[in-house]
Amino acid sequence: MKIRILGIPLDLGQARRGVDMGPSAVRAAGLNSALRALGHHVEDAGNIHVRIAEEQHFGDKRAKYLKEIAETCHEAAERIYQTVKDGWFPISLGGDHSIAAGTQAGVSRLYHESNLSIGCIWIDAHADMNTPETSPSGNIHGMPFAASLGFGPEELTHIGGFAPKLKAANCALIGLRDLDSRERRLVKDSGVHAFTMRDIDEYGLRTVMEKSIAAATDGTAGFVVSLDMDVVDPHEAPGVGTPVRGGITFREAHLIMEMISDTKKMLALEVVEVNPIIDVLNRTAILAVGLAASALGKKIL
């Protein structure tokens, strides 16, 4: 496989600084060499230039830094679109999760031009389905999944000139355990397949993954995987933007990625919210590299 890595060091979507160094941390943990060891041809496209918080005012407190985040996502979408069009598999490295509005838009655009749709497997402790009207913080990293489904500010929903980028019926949320009160209603009403940590505990991860993959591949050209490292329990992944206790284990995280790899239907991968400032010996970035390798073909036997 030809893989192109793109760093998007955006940290304007949330309040805790440091995730802008996530792409560097993941590269330092050996992402490129790990993928080459699997036989892939790897090209690193470097980082997109991103404005920093010190350069401007946050603007509307309901959607902080919306203009700057939309600008970054537009550029990311164009770069991802060209990557897929050229026949490469894109890996987006965040940065905070607001970059997903760009990743989803870039991949979706190519298939939209051929009247095809894509699915999404969103692996996260949070639903990221707030809008400026529901968000208690105004932090846009809690809004990109809603934007990809067509909810929220037009600056994010209409990247590439069309919306929505995803159909709710072809999307799965895995690992939920921390939702805002008004966000819950949108998750329930949207039609996405939402699997909480209770669902994983009750039904087992294999069943959850089988249902998620079935939804993401039903009538689609394939699916994008959006991996927020905070889905993993903070004991295993301490260096994340918004850690929440009670997450999936090390082995469960690898099982998710291994089952995704088995489908041969993944169209793109993004890894977000690695924060080396609060990490321990780059453990979270090292885990991110291992999970990316599992998603792209690494097996135990």
C-alpha positions in Angstrom: 0.0 0.0 0.0 1.1 3.6 -0.7 0.6 5.6 2.5 0.9 9.4 2.8 1.2 10.9 6.2 -0.1 14.4 6.9 0.4 16.3 10.1 -2.3 18.8 11.2 -0.9 20.3 14.4 -4.1 22.1 15.4 -4.8 22.9 19.0 -7.4 25.7 18.7 -10.3 23.4 19.1 -9.8 22.8 22.8 -8.5 24.5 25.9 -5.6 22.3 27.0 -2.5 23.2 25.0 0.0 20.6 23.8 -1.8 18.5 21.2 -0.2 20.6 18.5 2.9 18.6 19.2 1.0 15.3 18.6 2.2 14.8 15.1 5.9 15.1 16.2 5.3 12.8 19.1 3.8 10.1 16.9 6.6 10.4 14.3 9.2 10.2 17.1 7.5 7.1 18.3 8.4 5.5 15.0 5.2 5.6 12.8 7.0 5.8 9.5 9.4 2.9 10.2 6.6 0.8 11.7 4.6 1.1 8.5 7.6 0.4 6.3 8.3 -2.7 8.3 4.9 -4.0 7.2 5.9 -3.6 3.5 4.1 -0.3 2.8 5.6 2.5 0.8 5.4 5.5 3.1 5.7 9.2 2.1 5.6 11.9 4.8 4.0 15.1 3.5 5.0 17.1 6.6 2.7 19.4 8.5 0.0 21.9 7.4 0.7 25.4 8.7 -1.7 26.2 11.5 -2.3 29.5 13.3 -1.6 29.6 17.0 -3.9 31.0 19.7 -1.5 33.9 20.4 -2.1 35.2 16.9 -5.8 36.1 17.2 -8.9 36.4 19.4 -11.0 33.4 19.8 -14.1 35.2 18.4 -17.6 33.8 19.1 -17.5 32.1 22.5 -20.0 29.5 21.3 -17.5 28.3 18.6 -14.0 29.5 19.5 -11.5 30.0 16.7 -14.1 28.9 14.1 -12.6 31.0 11.3 -9.1 29.7 11.9 -10.2 26.0 12.4 -12.3 26.1 9.3 -9.3 27.5 7.3 -7.1 24.6 8.5 -9.8 22.1 7.8 -10.3 23.4 4.3 -6.6 23.0 3.5 -6.5 19.6 5.1 -9.6 18.5 3.1 -7.9 19.6 -0.1 -4.6 17.8 0.7 -6.5 14.6 1.7 -8.7 14.8 -1.4 -5.6 15.0 -3.6 -3.9 12.2 -1.7 -6.9 9.8 -2.3 -7.3 10.9 -5.9 -3.6 10.1 -6.5 -4.1 6.6 -5.2 -2.5 7.0 -1.8 -3.9 6.0 1.6 -4.0 9.0 3.9 -3.1 9.1 7.5 -4.0 12.4 9.3 -2.1 13.1 12.5 -3.6 15.6 15.0 -3.8 17.9 16.7 -7.2 18.0 18.3 -10.2 16.3 16.9 -11.6 19.3 15.1 -9.3 18.2 12.2 -11.8 15.4 11.5 -14.0 17.9 9.7 -11.2 18.3 7.1 -10.3 14.6 6.9 -13.9 13.4 6.4 -14.5 16.2 3.8 -11.4 15.3 1.8 -12.2 11.6 1.5 -15.9 12.0 1.1 -15.5 14.5 -1.7 -13.8 12.0 -4.1 -16.6 9.5 -3.7 -19.3 12.1 -3.7 -18.1 13.1 -7.2 -18.9 9.5 -8.3 -22.2 9.4 -6.5 -20.8 7.1 -3.9 -21.0 7.4 -0.1 -18.6 6.5 2.7 -19.0 5.2 6.2 -17.2 6.2 9.4 -16.0 4.3 12.5 -15.5 7.0 15.2 -13.6 5.6 18.2 -13.8 8.1 21.0 -14.7 8.6 24.7 -16.8 11.5 23.5 -19.4 11.8 20.7 -18.1 15.1 19.3 -21.7 15.8 18.3 -22.1 19.2 19.8 -23.1 22.3 17.9 -22.5 26.0 18.9 -26.0 25.9 20.4 -25.5 22.9 22.6 -21.8 23.1 23.5 -21.2 24.1 27.2 -17.6 25.1 26.3 -17.6 26.4 22.7 -14.6 24.1 22.0 -14.8 22.9 18.4 -13.1 19.6 19.0 -16.4 18.6 20.4 -18.2 19.4 17.2 -16.5 17.7 14.1 -18.7 14.5 14.0 -21.8 16.7 14.1 -20.3 18.8 11.3 -19.6 15.8 9.1 -23.2 14.7 9.5 -24.4 18.2 8.5 -25.1 19.8 11.9 -23.4 23.0 13.0 -21.8 26.0 11.4 -21.7 26.1 7.6 -18.0 26.9 7.7 -17.5 23.3 8.8 -20.5 21.5 7.4 -20.0 22.7 3.8 -16.2 22.2 3.4 -15.9 21.2 -0.3 -19.2 22.7 -1.2 -21.6 19.9 -0.1 -23.2 18.5 3.0 -23.5 16.1 4.7 -20.2 14.2 4.3 -21.6 11.1 6.1 -24.9 9.4 6.4 -25.7 8.6 10.0 -26.9 5.1 9.2 -23.3 4.3 8.0 -21.6 5.7 11.1 -20.6 4.0 14.3 -19.4 5.6 17.6 -17.4 3.2 19.8 -16.3 3.7 23.4 -18.6 6.5 24.5 -18.5 7.4 28.2 -18.6 11.2 28.5 -21.4 13.1 26.7 -22.7 16.6 27.4 -26.4 16.7 28.5 -27.7 18.5 25.3 -25.4 16.5 23.1 -27.1 13.2 24.1 -30.3 14.1 22.3 -28.5 14.8 19.0 -26.7 11.4 19.3 -30.0 9.6 19.9 -32.0 11.5 17.2 -29.3 11.4 14.6 -29.5 7.7 13.7 -25.8 6.9 14.2 -24.9 3.5 15.8 -23.7 4.6 19.2 -21.9 2.0 21.4 -21.1 3.1 25.0 -18.6 1.4 27.3 -21.7 -0.3 28.9 -22.5 -1.9 25.5 -18.9 -3.1 25.2 -19.1 -4.6 28.7 -22.5 -6.2 28.1 -22.2 -7.5 24.6 -18.4 -7.8 24.2 -16.2 -5.9 21.8 -16.4 -8.4 19.0 -20.2 -8.0 18.7 -19.9 -4.2 18.9 -17.3 -4.3 16.1 -19.3 -6.6 13.9 -22.3 -4.3 14.1 -20.1 -1.2 13.5 -18.4 -2.7 10.5 -21.7 -3.9 9.1 -23.1 -0.3 9.4 -20.0 1.4 7.9 -19.9 -0.9 4.9 -23.6 -1.2 4.1 -23.8 0.2 0.6 -20.7 2.3 0.9 -17.3 2.4 -0.9 -15.6 1.9 2.5 -15.1 3.9 5.7 -12.8 6.3 7.4 -11.5 5.5 10.9 -11.2 8.4 13.3 -9.2 7.4 16.4 -9.2 9.6 19.4 -6.6 8.3 21.8 -8.7 9.2 24.8 -10.9 6.2 24.0 -8.2 4.1 25.7 -8.2 4.2 29.5 -5.8 6.9 30.9 -3.8 4.1 32.6 -2.6 3.1 29.1 -2.9 6.4 27.4 -2.2 9.2 29.8 -1.1 11.8 27.3 -4.5 12.9 25.8 -6.4 16.1 25.5 -9.4 15.1 27.6 -8.8 11.9 29.6 -11.7 10.0 31.0 -11.5 7.0 33.3 -13.0 3.7 32.4 -11.9 3.4 28.8 -11.0 0.4 26.6 -7.9 -1.7 27.4 -4.7 -2.0 25.5 -5.8 -5.3 23.9 -9.3 -4.1 23.2 -7.8 -1.2 21.3 -5.7 -3.6 19.2 -8.7 -5.9 18.6 -10.7 -2.9 17.1 -7.9 -2.1 14.8 -7.2 -5.7 13.8 -10.9 -6.3 13.0 -10.9 -3.1 10.9 -7.8 -4.3 9.0 -9.5 -7.6 8.3 -12.3 -5.8 6.4 -9.9 -4.3 3.7 -12.4 -1.5 3.6 -10.6 1.3 5.4 -10.2 4.4 3.2 -8.3 6.7 5.6 -7.1 6.8 9.2 -6.7 9.8 11.5 -5.2 9.7 14.9 -5.8 12.6 17.2 -5.5 14.2 20.7 -2.0 12.9 21.5 -0.6 15.5 24.0 3.1 14.9 24.8 3.1 17.6 27.4 1.1 15.5 29.8 2.2 12.1 28.5 4.6 9.7 30.3 7.7 8.8 28.3 5.7 9.2 25.1 3.6 6.1 26.0 0.5 7.4 24.3 2.3 8.1 21.0 3.9 4.7 21.1 0.5 3.1 21.6 -0.9 5.2 18.7 1.9 3.8 16.4 1.0 0.3 17.5 -2.7 0.8 16.8 -2.0 2.3 13.4 0.2 -0.7 12.6 -2.6 -3.1 13.6 -5.1 -1.2 11.4 -2.7 -1.5 8.5 -2.0 -5.2 8.7 0.3 -6.0 11.6 -0.8 -9.3 13.2 0.4 -11.4 16.2 0.7 -14.5 14.0 
